[in-house]
Amino acid sequence: MLGTTRLMAPLPILAALLVLAACGSEASGGDRASGATTTTVAAPTEATKAPASSTTEEPTVATEPPPTTVEAAPEATTTSTTTTTTSTTTTTSVPVEPAEPPTTTVEPEPAVATYDFTAISSIVQDFIDEKGLNGAGLIVVQRDDGVVHHDHWGEFGPERISLIASSSKMVVAGVLMRLHDDGLLDIDAPVADVAGWGAGNPEVTPAQLISNSSGLVGLFPNPAYGPYVCQFLPIGTLQACAEQVFTTTDDDADIVPPDTEFRYGGAQWQVAGAVAEVASGKSWAALIDEVYVQPCGLDVLAFNNPFIQFEGDPYRYPVSFDSDPSTLMPTYNPNLEGGAYVTTGDYGALLLMHLRDGMCGDNRVLSAESLDRMHSDRITAAYGSDAGGFGYGMGWWVDRENGRITDNGLYGTVPWLDLEDGYGAYLVVEADSPTGNALAGLLYEVVEEAVAGRSG
């Protein structure tokens, strides 16, 4: 049972959550220095982890062939004697040659690809020292070779659990796409077809919700927008919050028709999670366990609603969390757009699934078709929208210049995928979005060169 935590921040602090919108920004910069040790990991095959049990669930709404022995025929001699009055004849048989054993051809072992990530360690360590950070983590995955680099600095290690804010979005979008794959939800049909309270906005579809295109009020200009404030409260239920958001008339003057304007984040993601619960008949925690944790063998992946549970600057990572989910109070109303927590290894497993056409080992998580929809620039195709120079799919920002897709978070997490070259990475610092983006900006080309320059 998770421990109970007193709500530390008064509601006015919610206004400071405007910085959540920065989760999608692509910042670069920071100084690059030399020194520090380097770590290179080459792993051609990723071991399957045992299924996890640490996810907190909310209440329910060759064998080798045997050796072959070839025995040589024994050497035999036969003598026969015939006696007559004139002579004696002796006949001796020719010895039988031993049979030669069959020839065995041994195929050479395939070359194992190796990757040189030695340049990364000094870049990260120097950045940590310069910014006074408590550490960092980085995992790099490749479509064919699995985990090819996994390293941590400072207080970080493989078991460290971090809050990931808006890097939760691609996780949420994947749950809805899985229900679409299973025929339980049509993401292109109105929410009203699934939930009774959907009549409040009868034209909105799940696809519009998870592409920030529903027309509901997003994080701009006011994260603490009164009619939607339940999205940041760890009290109540996800269903009650979604119903409040979808049926209130207090937002009538502020909403626009769906697929007419890109409005990043906000309570539309609460609605998306509630729709998934109704369509599946399962709680959000049960869906996370079923869709991701069990088939991918994850150790830690869960959702809470942390944003007013800690004291301190709401723009920065809550240090009081300290890798301990028990510091969060139990909730039936997890924040869907930004409430997940996870380890580097488990987030890396999700990225690898995205690179392997929806497969975690032998288990299918998502169809290749659903992944294509998530990764594609939906807002451009649907209504020609521009999101600050970027496109947006379903849970993923799309860089229109280089094709890289990202799902950056408020607290400094930066996951990215290069679908063409078949690799992805997840960077985590416990700071803020500008800091995480600055370090990522120093690593994009270094990671790309290491993957593209592999030998084998």
C-alpha positions in Angstrom: 0.0 0.0 0.0 1.4 3.4 -0.9 1.8 5.9 1.9 -0.5 8.9 2.2 1.0 12.3 1.4 -0.5 15.6 2.5 -1.2 17.9 -0.5 1.6 20.4 -0.2 0.9 23.1 -2.8 -2.1 25.4 -2.8 -4.2 25.6 -5.9 -2.8 29.0 -7.0 0.5 27.3 -7.7 -1.2 25.5 -10.5 -0.9 28.6 -12.6 2.8 28.0 -12.6 2.2 24.8 -14.5 2.1 26.8 -17.7 5.6 25.5 -18.2 4.1 22.1 -19.0 3.6 23.5 -22.5 7.4 23.7 -22.8 7.4 19.9 -22.8 7.2 19.9 -26.5 9.9 22.5 -27.2 13.2 21.5 -28.8 15.8 23.5 -27.0 19.5 23.1 -27.7 22.6 24.5 -26.2 24.8 24.1 -23.1 28.6 24.0 -23.0 30.5 21.0 -24.0 33.8 20.1 -22.2 36.2 17.2 -22.0 37.3 14.6 -19.4 35.6 11.9 -17.3 35.5 8.2 -18.0 33.6 6.6 -20.8 31.3 3.6 -20.9 30.5 1.5 -24.0 28.0 -1.2 -23.9 27.5 -3.6 -26.8 24.6 -6.0 -26.4 23.4 -7.9 -29.5 20.5 -9.6 -27.7 18.3 -8.2 -25.0 17.4 -10.6 -22.3 13.7 -10.8 -21.4 13.0 -9.5 -17.9 10.7 -11.2 -15.5 7.2 -9.7 -15.3 7.0 -7.0 -12.7 4.9 -6.7 -9.6 5.7 -3.2 -8.5 2.9 -1.4 -10.5 0.3 0.0 -8.1 -3.1 -0.8 -9.4 -6.1 1.4 -9.0 -9.6 0.0 -8.2 -11.3 -1.6 -11.1 -14.3 0.3 -13.0 18.0 -26.2 -29.0 18.4 -28.9 -27.7 21.6 -30.1 -29.5 21.2 -33.3 -31.7 22.7 -36.5 -30.2 26.3 -37.2 -31.4 26.6 -39.8 -34.2 29.2 -42.5 -33.8 30.6 -44.2 -36.9 32.2 -47.4 -36.1 35.0 -48.8 -38.4 34.4 -52.3 -39.7 36.8 -54.8 -38.1 39.6 -56.2 -40.2 38.7 -59.8 -41.1 40.9 -62.7 -42.6 39.4 -66.0 -43.9 41.6 -69.0 -44.7 40.4 -72.2 -46.5 42.5 -75.3 -47.4 41.9 -77.8 -50.2 44.0 -81.0 -50.2 44.6 -83.2 -53.3 47.3 -85.6 -54.2 49.2 -83.0 -56.1 48.9 -79.6 -54.4 47.6 -77.4 -51.5 45.7 -74.1 -52.3 45.4 -71.3 -49.7 42.9 -68.4 -50.3 43.1 -65.2 -48.2 40.2 -62.5 -48.4 41.1 -58.8 -48.8 40.7 -56.8 -45.6 37.7 -54.4 -45.4 38.7 -50.7 -45.2 37.1 -48.7 -42.3 34.3 -46.4 -43.3 35.2 -42.6 -43.1 32.9 -40.5 -40.8 30.6 -38.0 -42.5 31.9 -34.5 -43.1 30.5 -31.8 -40.9 30.4 -28.2 -42.1 30.5 -25.6 -39.3 28.9 -22.2 -40.3 30.8 -19.2 -39.0 29.2 -17.2 -36.3 27.6 -13.9 -37.5 29.6 -10.8 -36.7 28.3 -9.0 -33.7 27.8 -5.3 -34.2 29.7 -3.0 -31.9 29.0 0.6 -31.1 31.3 3.3 -29.9 29.6 5.5 -27.3 32.8 6.6 -25.6 32.2 10.3 -26.4 29.0 10.4 -24.5 30.2 10.0 -20.9 32.3 13.1 -20.7 29.6 15.3 -22.4 27.1 14.2 -19.8 29.4 14.4 -16.8 30.6 17.9 -17.7 27.0 19.0 -18.2 26.0 17.6 -14.8 28.9 19.4 -13.1 28.2 22.7 -14.8 24.5 22.6 -14.0 24.8 21.2 -10.5 22.5 18.3 -11.3 22.1 15.1 -9.1 22.8 12.9 -12.1 21.4 11.6 -15.4 20.5 8.4 -17.2 20.6 7.5 -20.9 19.5 4.4 -22.7 19.9 3.8 -26.5 18.1 1.0 -28.3 18.5 -0.3 -31.9 15.9 -2.1 -33.9 18.0 -5.2 -34.5 20.4 -5.3 -31.6 18.2 -4.2 -28.8 19.8 -2.2 -25.9 23.1 -1.0 -27.2 24.0 1.6 -24.6 22.7 2.1 -21.0 24.6 4.3 -18.6 23.9 6.5 -15.5 25.7 9.3 -13.7 25.6 10.7 -10.2 22.8 9.4 -8.1 21.2 7.6 -11.0 21.3 3.9 -11.6 19.2 1.2 -13.4 16.8 1.1 -10.5 16.1 4.8 -10.2 12.5 5.7 -10.7 11.8 9.2 -12.1 8.6 11.2 -12.7 8.5 11.9 -16.4 5.7 14.5 -16.8 4.7 14.9 -20.5 6.8 12.0 -21.6 3.7 10.1 -20.4 1.7 11.1 -23.5 3.0 8.5 -26.0 2.3 5.9 -23.3 -1.3 7.1 -23.0 -1.8 7.3 -26.8 -0.6 3.7 -27.1 -3.2 2.4 -24.7 -6.0 3.9 -26.8 -4.5 2.6 -30.0 -4.3 -0.9 -28.4 -8.0 -0.7 -27.7 -8.5 0.3 -31.3 -6.5 -2.7 -32.4 -8.7 -5.0 -30.3 -11.9 -3.6 -31.7 -13.0 -2.2 -28.3 -12.7 1.5 -29.3 -12.9 3.3 -32.7 -10.6 6.3 -32.2 -12.2 8.0 -35.2 -15.7 7.8 -33.8 -17.2 10.3 -31.3 -16.5 9.8 -27.6 -20.3 9.9 -27.3 -20.5 6.5 -28.9 -18.6 5.1 -25.9 -19.4 7.2 -22.8 -22.8 8.7 -21.9 -21.2 12.0 -20.8 -19.6 12.3 -24.3 -22.8 14.1 -25.4 -21.3 17.2 -23.9 -19.0 17.5 -26.9 -20.7 15.2 -29.4 -18.2 15.7 -32.3 -15.0 15.1 -30.5 -13.1 11.8 -31.2 -10.4 10.0 -29.2 -8.0 10.6 -32.1 -8.5 14.3 -31.6 -8.0 14.1 -27.9 -4.6 12.4 -28.1 -3.4 14.8 -30.9 -4.2 17.9 -28.9 -6.9 18.7 -31.4 -10.2 18.4 -29.6 -10.9 22.1 -29.4 -11.0 21.9 -25.5 -8.9 24.4 -23.6 -5.3 23.3 -23.4 -2.5 24.4 -21.1 -2.5 27.8 -22.7 -3.1 30.4 -21.6 -4.0 29.1 -18.1 -2.9 25.7 -16.8 -5.2 26.2 -13.8 -8.2 26.8 -15.9 -11.1 26.7 -13.4 -13.6 24.3 -15.2 -10.8 21.7 -15.7 -8.8 22.1 -12.5 -9.7 18.5 -11.5 -7.0 17.3 -13.9 -4.4 18.3 -11.3 -6.1 17.0 -8.2 -5.3 13.5 -6.8 -8.8 13.3 -5.4 -12.0 12.1 -7.0 -11.9 9.7 -9.9 -10.8 9.8 -13.5 -14.4 9.2 -14.7 -15.7 12.1 -12.6 -13.1 14.5 -13.8 -13.6 13.6 -17.5 -17.4 14.0 -17.1 -16.8 17.4 -15.4 -14.5 18.5 -18.3 -16.8 17.3 -21.0 -20.2 18.5 -19.7 -19.4 21.8 -18.1 -20.9 24.8 -19.8 -18.4 27.1 -18.1 -16.0 26.6 -21.0 -18.5 27.4 -23.8 -16.9 30.7 -24.6 -13.4 29.2 -24.7 -13.6 26.0 -26.8 -13.4 25.8 -30.6 -14.6 23.1 -33.0 -12.3 20.0 -33.1 -9.6 19.7 -35.7 -9.4 23.5 -36.2 -6.7 24.5 -33.7 -3.7 22.9 -32.0 -4.0 23.2 -28.3 -1.3 21.4 -26.4 -2.0 19.3 -23.3 -4.6 19.9 -20.7 -7.7 18.0 -19.6 -8.4 16.5 -23.0 -5.9 13.8 -21.9 -8.0 13.1 -18.8 -10.9 12.5 -21.1 -8.9 10.2 -23.3 -8.0 8.0 -20.3 -11.6 7.9 -19.1 -12.8 6.8 -22.5 -10.2 4.0 -22.4 -11.6 2.9 -19.0 -15.2 2.9 -20.3 -14.4 1.1 -23.6 -12.4 -1.6 -21.8 -14.3 -1.9 -18.6 -11.0 -1.7 -16.7 -9.2 0.8 -14.6 -6.3 2.8 -16.0 -3.8 0.9 -13.7 -5.2 -2.4 -15.0 -4.8 -1.2 -18.6 -1.2 -0.1 -18.1 -0.4 -3.5 -16.6 -2.2 -5.4 -19.4 -0.9 -3.4 -22.3 2.7 -2.7 -21.3 3.9 -4.2 -18.0 3.1 -7.9 -18.5 3.9 -8.3 -22.2 7.1 -6.2 -22.0 8.2 -7.6 -18.6 8.5 -4.1 -17.1 9.6 -3.6 -13.5 8.2 -0.1 -13.0 5.6 1.8 -14.9 2.6 3.5 -13.3 0.6 6.7 -13.1 -0.2 9.1 -10.3 -1.2 12.8 -10.0 1.9 14.4 -8.4 1.6 18.1 -9.3 0.4 19.5 -6.1 1.7 16.9 -3.7 5.2 18.4 -3.2 6.5 21.7 -2.0 8.9 23.7 -4.1 9.2 25.3 -7.5 6.5 23.8 -9.7 8.6 24.5 -12.7 11.3 22.0 -11.5 11.5 18.4 -10.6 10.1 17.6 -7.1 13.3 16.5 -5.3 11.2 15.1 -2.4 9.9 12.3 -4.6 13.5 10.9 -4.5 12.8 7.7 -6.6 10.1 6.6 -4.1 6.5 6.2 -5.3 5.3 5.7 -1.8 5.8 9.4 -1.3 2.7 9.8 -3.5 -0.8 9.5 -2.1 -3.0 6.8 -3.7 -5.3 8.2 -6.3 -8.2 7.1 -8.5 -7.6 10.2 -10.7 -4.1 9.9 -12.2 -2.9 12.7 -14.3 -2.9 11.2 -17.8 -0.8 13.7 -19.7 2.0 14.0 -17.2 1.7 11.6 -14.3 3.8 8.5 -15.2 6.9 7.3 -13.4 9.4 4.7 -14.7 13.0 3.6 -14.9 15.3 4.2 -17.8 15.3 0.5 -18.7 11.6 0.2 -18.8 11.1 3.3 -20.9 13.8 2.0 -23.3 11.8 -1.2 -23.6 8.8 0.8 -24.8 11.0 2.6 -27.4 12.3 -0.7 -28.6 8.7 -1.9 -29.0 8.0 1.2 -31.2 11.0 0.2 -33.4 10.0 -3.4 -33.7 6.5 -3.0 -35.2 4.7 -3.2 -31.9 6.4 -6.3 -30.5 7.9 -6.9 -27.1 9.7 -10.2 -27.6 7.1 -12.6 -28.8 4.2 -10.5 -27.5 2.3 -8.0 -29.6 1.6 -4.7 -27.9 0.5 -2.6 -30.9 -0.1 -3.2 -34.5 2.3 -1.7 -37.1 -0.6 0.3 -38.5 -1.4 1.9 -35.1 2.3 2.8 -34.6 2.3 4.4 -38.1 -0.6 6.6 -37.0 1.0 7.5 -33.8 4.2 8.5 -35.5 2.7 10.4 -38.4 2.1 14.2 -38.4 -1.7 14.0 -37.9 -2.3 17.7 -37.3 -0.9 18.6 -40.7 -2.9 15.9 -42.5 -6.1 16.6 -40.7 -6.3 20.4 -40.7 -3.0 21.9 -41.8 -1.9 23.0 -38.3 1.5 24.1 -37.3 2.6 23.6 -33.7 5.4 26.1 -33.4 7.3 24.7 -36.4 6.6 21.1 -35.5 4.0 18.6 -36.4 2.2 16.3 -34.0 1.0 12.8 -34.2 -0.6 10.9 -31.3 1.6 11.4 -28.3 4.7 12.4 -30.4 6.1 15.7 -31.7 7.3 15.4 -35.3 10.3 17.4 -36.4 9.4 18.3 -39.9 13.1 19.0 -40.9 14.8 15.8 -39.8 11.9 13.4 -39.1 12.9 12.8 -35.5 10.0 12.3 -33.2 10.1 13.2 -29.5 7.9 13.3 -26.4 9.7 15.7 -24.1 8.7 16.2 -20.4 8.5 19.2 -18.0 11.1 17.7 -15.6 13.8 17.1 -18.2 13.0 13.8 -19.8 13.7 13.5 -23.6 12.8 10.4 -25.5 13.3 10.3 -29.2 13.1 7.9 -32.1 14.8 7.9 -35.5 12.5 5.6 -37.4 14.4 5.7 -40.7 17.7 4.7 -39.1 16.1 2.3 -36.6 17.2 3.6 -33.2 15.9 5.5 -30.2 17.1 7.0 -27.0 15.7 8.1 -23.6 17.5 10.8 -21.6 16.4 11.7 -18.1 17.6 14.4 -15.8 15.6 15.5 -12.7 15.5 19.3 -13.4 13.3 21.1 -15.9 12.5 21.0 -19.6 15.1 23.6 -20.8 17.9 21.7 -19.0 16.9 18.3 -20.4 16.5 19.8 -23.9 19.9 21.4 -23.7 21.7 18.2 -22.8 19.7 16.3 -25.5 20.9 18.9 -28.0 24.5 18.0 -27.2 23.7 14.3 -27.7 21.5 14.0 -30.8 24.4 13.9 -33.3 26.7 11.9 -31.0 24.2 9.1 -30.6 23.4 9.2 -34.3 27.1 8.9 -35.2 27.6 6.0 -32.8 24.7 4.1 -34.2 25.4 4.9 -37.9 29.1 4.2 -37.4 28.7 0.7 -35.8 30.9 -2.1 -37.2 30.0 -5.7 -37.6 
